[in-house]
Amino acid sequence: MASPGKKSFLLRIDPALWAEIERLAAAELRSANAQVEYLLREALKERLGRNKHRPTPPEKK
């Protein structure tokens, strides 16, 4: 079951890539889901760090 306040979505992923994610997750004492979230956050930080002009998040209505 998804944690309250978190968005859940279906992700189709190559089995070999998933196996690597599970391997990394086990080595870093995380669940596979937490590992995916960690990797996405790290990639986003790196990507935004390269841009001098960060996009402004849309306002919530």
C-alpha positions in Angstrom: 0.0 0.0 0.0 1.3 3.5 -0.9 2.3 5.8 1.9 -0.2 8.7 2.6 0.7 11.8 0.6 2.7 9.9 -2.0 1.8 9.5 -5.6 1.7 6.0 -6.9 2.1 5.1 -10.5 2.7 2.1 -12.7 6.2 1.8 -14.2 7.2 -0.7 -16.9 10.9 -1.5 -16.5 13.3 -3.9 -18.1 13.8 -6.9 -15.8 17.6 -6.6 -15.9 17.4 -3.0 -14.8 15.0 -3.9 -12.0 17.4 -6.6 -10.9 20.2 -4.0 -10.6 17.9 -1.7 -8.7 17.1 -4.5 -6.3 20.8 -5.3 -5.9 21.6 -1.7 -5.1 18.7 -1.4 -2.7 19.8 -4.4 -0.8 23.4 -3.1 -0.6 22.1 0.3 0.7 19.5 -1.2 3.0 16.6 0.3 1.1 13.5 -1.1 -0.4 13.5 -1.3 -4.2 10.8 1.5 -4.2 12.9 3.7 -2.0 15.9 3.0 -4.2 14.0 4.2 -7.3 12.9 7.3 -5.5 16.5 8.0 -4.3 17.9 7.5 -7.8 15.2 9.9 -9.3 16.0 12.5 -6.6 19.7 12.3 -7.3 19.3 12.5 -11.0 17.0 15.5 -10.6 19.5 17.3 -8.4 22.2 16.7 -10.9 20.1 17.8 -13.8 18.9 20.9 -12.1 22.4 21.7 -10.9 23.5 22.0 -14.5 20.9 24.6 -15.3 21.5 28.1 -14.1 17.8 28.9 -14.6 15.7 26.4 -12.6 12.1 26.2 -13.7 9.6 27.7 -11.2 7.2 25.1 -10.0 3.6 25.8 -11.1 1.3 27.3 -8.5 -1.1 25.1 -6.7 -4.7 26.1 -7.2 
